[in-house]
Amino acid sequence: MPKHLARPSRHSSPNAEMDVDSKMKILLVSHSPDLVGAERSLLSLAQELVERGHQVSVAVPEDGQLSSQLLLAYPGVVRVINIQTHSWMGPRQFGIIGLARLGQCAMDLVEYLRLLRRSQFDLVVVNTGVTPAPLLSAKIAHVPVVTIVRESLQTNPSLRSFLPRRLIRALIARWSTSVVCVSEYIRQQFGHASVVRYPQLSTHFLKQLETAESGNAGSSELRAVIIGTVNQEKGQLDAVAAVVNARETGASVRLDIYGPASDRQRICLHSEIERLGAQDYVQYHGEIPETFSVFLESDISLVCSKNEAFGKVTVESILVGTPVVAYARGGTVEILAAGGGCLVEPTVAALTSAIVDACRDRELIQRWRIECAHHPMREPITVSAQTVVDDFEHLYSNRVLR
């Protein structure tokens, strides 16, 4: 296992058995009220911190699925704080709009300073690299702060800002006590001192994994699936085009698409499916609460993102035993480097070729499944929250002992 993935033993590390008086009062900051990849990882951190006896507060911009889940899981234990947390990066945050958003971030800074001075936290954890106010406020208030960078800050075209990307990365490094990146790909983009910790999968998913048997649809028709928010970045239209092209060569394949979509993106997707005459074998099913059963019933997963920071869908698919055909870009590359599918150039033609190969050679899929069963990602992805909280405790203990 690479050194940056190695997990220290909870029993041998000096901070594994913290004194009762050394328990932390910790603030976790989420930039979103939703409950998708980053927020689910935050839930795992909150669970691990609570189980170790730390006092946990979570800052959210507004009530939503995340706060509801926290209050349901830890009533009277986890404190949820509503506080505006604007981003300095986003799809339209350039020019005058970007400057205005920086002004909103400055107003957020005042509120966070009040919160930190009132609550006297021992540690602040900012669960994203796109919100400056909680990070800078902790720096000003002399509170240790860990930033978890989950975004492709350098290359993601949907993350734009009034400030240069290089300056943003430098400020994150300067203001943070420690920086955690969710993949080696993100660490290389970040370009400053940091450690790599892969995000933890949800407890619910891991429990399903313990009891389920790997399987697939079992029919002569290859069932491909693509899961993720419907947008240009995730590449659903590329997947549709590739499946259509594969069928034109005689390959027997269908495609099921899952994930949330705006009205505009949903209309665009349906229009493209209809334009290509693919309604009989390409279907969009909308958002699903969990992915496990979908992977279990599929032969292959398609990942067409070109800026995936980590590759949660890729890992989930591999752990279930469903091989992945993915674009050779982003954090997906380091996952599939250990097997469990194949990487292709980010073009419809290359994706089409891989789908045709999978249709015509079922032994190829079986070999990929064997690689899935022995994939080295299984260990670090199931203990990531423990490892990250070990890091928090080590950071806190070192400062207390000074």
KELO-485253 format. One line per 8 residues: number of its first residue (from 1); their letters; for each residue x, y, z of C-alpha. Coordinates in steps of 0.2 Angstrom, whole numbers, m for minus. Example, Ala and Ser with C-alpha at 12.3 -4.5 7.8 and 13.67 -1.06 7.14 Angstrom:
BEGIN
1	AS	62,m22,39; 68,m5,36
end
This chain:
BEGIN
1	MPKHLARP	0,0,0; 7,17,m4; 14,27,11; 1,41,9; m13,28,11; m6,18,26; m17,19,41; m8,21,58
9	SRHSSPNA	m14,9,71; m27,16,83; m19,6,97; m1,10,94; m2,29,90; 1,41,104; m15,50,102; m26,34,101
17	EMDVDSKM	m30,34,119; m33,52,123; m36,58,141; m54,63,145; m48,81,148; m41,81,130; m57,78,121; m60,91,107
25	KILLVSHS	m73,104,104; m73,103,86; m82,112,72; m86,104,55; m90,116,41; m101,111,26; m103,122,11; m119,113,6
33	PDLVGAER	m135,108,15; m137,93,3; m132,75,6; m121,70,m8; m103,64,m9; m94,77,2; m108,78,14; m109,60,17
41	SLLSLAQE	m90,59,20; m93,73,33; m107,62,41; m94,48,43; m82,60,51; m95,66,63; m100,48,68; m81,44,72
49	LVERGHQV	m79,59,82; m95,56,92; m90,38,95; m73,44,102; m82,56,114; m78,73,106; m90,87,106; m96,90,88
57	SVAVPEDG	m104,105,80; m108,106,61; m110,122,52; m122,122,37; m128,137,26; m146,132,29; m157,118,34; m157,103,22
65	QLSSQLLL	m154,84,21; m137,85,30; m144,94,45; m159,83,46; m148,67,45; m137,74,59; m151,78,70; m159,61,67
73	AYPGVVRV	m144,51,70; m137,61,85; m151,71,94; m145,81,108; m127,76,104; m122,85,88; m125,104,87; m131,110,70
81	INIQTHSW	m127,129,67; m135,138,52; m122,151,46; m120,158,28; m105,151,19; m102,158,2; m90,151,m10; m76,160,m19
89	MGPRQFGI	m77,148,m34; m91,142,m45; m98,141,m62; m101,160,m65; m90,168,m52; m79,178,m63; m79,197,m67; m91,207,m57
97	IGLARLGQ	m101,192,m51; m85,185,m44; m80,201,m36; m98,202,m28; m96,185,m21; m80,189,m13; m89,203,m4; m102,190,2
105	CAMDLVEY	m87,180,8; m80,195,18; m97,197,27; m97,178,31; m80,181,39; m87,192,52; m101,180,57; m88,166,58
113	LRLLRRSQ	m76,176,69; m91,179,81; m95,161,81; m77,156,85; m75,168,99; m92,164,106; m90,145,106; m71,143,109
121	FDLVVVNT	m68,128,97; m52,118,99; m52,113,80; m61,118,64; m62,107,49; m68,114,33; m75,101,22; m71,110,5
129	GVTPAPLL	m58,121,m3; m71,133,m10; m76,142,6; m63,155,12; m73,163,27; m72,148,40; m54,145,35; m48,163,37
137	SAKIAHVP	m58,166,53; m50,151,61; m33,158,56; m37,175,63; m44,168,79; m28,157,81; m39,141,81; m31,126,72
145	VVTIVRES	m40,122,55; m39,108,44; m45,110,26; m51,95,16; m49,99,m2; m62,89,m12; m61,98,m29; m51,99,m44
153	LQTNPSLR	m46,117,m40; m34,119,m55; m43,111,m70; m62,110,m66; m70,122,m78; m85,124,m67; m75,131,m53; m71,149,m59
161	SFLPRRLI	m66,164,m48; m62,182,m48; m45,177,m40; m32,167,m49; m33,148,m46; m14,148,m41; m18,162,m28; m33,152,m21
169	RALIARWS	m22,137,m18; m8,147,m10; m21,155,2; m28,138,7; m10,132,11; m6,148,20; m21,149,31; m23,130,35
177	TSVVCVSE	m14,121,49; m15,106,39; m22,101,22; m30,84,17; m33,80,m1; m45,66,m6; m34,59,m20; m16,59,m26
185	YIRQQFGH	m23,68,m41; m30,82,m30; m14,83,m20; m4,85,m36; m15,99,m42; m15,108,m25; 4,109,m26; 7,113,m8
193	ASVVRYPQ	11,102,8; m4,90,11; m8,72,15; m20,60,5; m35,52,13; m48,44,2; m66,48,8; m75,35,18
201	LSTHFLKQ	m90,26,10; m106,27,20; m109,15,34; m125,9,25; m116,4,9; m103,m5,19; m116,m15,29; m124,m20,12
209	LETAESGN	m107,m25,6; m105,m37,20; m121,m47,16; m123,m46,m2; m116,m58,m16; m108,m50,m31; m119,m53,m46; m126,m45,m62
217	AGSSELRA	m141,m45,m73; m136,m62,m80; m144,m59,m98; m137,m60,m115; m139,m41,m116; m125,m31,m108; m132,m19,m95; m121,m3,m93
225	VIIGTVNQ	m125,10,m80; m119,28,m77; m122,36,m60; m120,54,m56; m127,72,m57; m133,75,m74; m122,88,m82; m109,91,m95
233	EKGQLDAV	m95,87,m83; m101,70,m79; m102,65,m97; m119,57,m99; m121,62,m117; m105,54,m121; m111,38,m113; m127,39,m123
241	AAVVNARE	m118,42,m140; m106,27,m136; m120,15,m133; m129,20,m148; m113,18,m159; m110,1,m151; m127,m5,m155; m124,0,m173
249	TGASVRLD	m110,m12,m174; m121,m26,m168; m117,m26,m150; m131,m30,m138; m131,m17,m124; m142,m6,m114; m139,10,m104; m147,15,m88
257	IYGPASDR	m144,33,m81; m146,38,m63; m143,54,m54; m151,71,m50; m154,83,m64; m160,101,m66; m175,103,m77; m164,110,m91
265	QRICLHSE	m152,95,m90; m166,83,m89; m174,90,m105; m157,90,m114; m154,72,m110; m171,66,m115; m170,76,m131; m153,68,m136
273	IERLGAQD	m160,51,m132; m175,54,m143; m164,62,m157; m154,47,m158; m169,35,m157; m162,26,m142; m178,26,m131; m179,7,m131
281	YVQYHGEI	m162,4,m124; m157,20,m115; m167,26,m100; m165,40,m87; m172,34,m70; m169,50,m60; m161,51,m43; m159,36,m32
289	PETFSVFL	m156,35,m13; m143,22,m14; m132,14,m28; m129,m3,m21; m143,m13,m29; m141,m4,m46; m122,m9,m47; m127,m27,m42
297	ESDISLVC	m139,m28,m56; m127,m21,m69; m113,m29,m80; m102,m13,m81; m101,5,m75; m97,19,m86; m87,34,m79; m86,49,m91
305	SKNEAFGK	m80,63,m80; m64,72,m85; m61,80,m68; m67,68,m55; m58,73,m39; m59,56,m31; m71,43,m39; m83,38,m26
313	VTVESILV	m94,30,m39; m80,20,m46; m75,13,m29; m93,8,m25; m95,m1,m41; m78,m10,m39; m82,m15,m21; m99,m22,m27
321	GTPVVAYA	m90,m32,m41; m96,m22,m56; m81,m17,m67; m79,1,m73; m75,8,m90; m69,25,m87; m61,40,m95; m42,41,m91
329	RGGTVEIL	m44,57,m82; m45,64,m64; m44,53,m48; m52,39,m57; m35,34,m65; m27,30,m48; m41,19,m43; m42,9,m59
337	AAGGGCLV	m23,8,m60; m25,m7,m48; m38,m16,m59; m56,m18,m59; m60,m12,m77; m51,m2,m90; m46,16,m94; m49,24,m111
345	EPTVAALT	m45,41,m119; m59,53,m116; m68,52,m133; m84,44,m138; m75,33,m151; m63,25,m137; m78,23,m125; m88,14,m140
353	SAIVDACR	m73,2,m143; m72,m3,m125; m91,m6,m124; m90,m17,m140; m76,m27,m132; m85,m30,m116; m101,m36,m126; m91,m48,m137
361	DRELIQRW	m79,m55,m123; m88,m59,m107; m72,m68,m101; m65,m50,m101; m78,m44,m89; m75,m60,m78; m57,m55,m77; m61,m38,m72
369	RIECAHHP	m73,m45,m58; m59,m55,m51; m48,m39,m50; m63,m30,m41; m63,m44,m28; m45,m41,m24; m44,m22,m26; m32,m14,m14
377	MREPITVS	m45,1,m11; m55,m10,0; m45,m7,16; m42,12,16; m59,16,10; m67,7,24; m57,15,38; m54,32,31
385	AQTVVDDF	m64,41,44; m54,33,58; m38,38,50; m43,56,47; m49,57,65; m32,50,71; m24,64,61; m36,77,70
393	EHLYSNRV	m31,70,87; m13,69,83; m14,88,78; m23,93,94; m12,83,105; 4,90,98; m3,108,101; m9,104,119
401	LR	7,97,124; 17,112,118
end
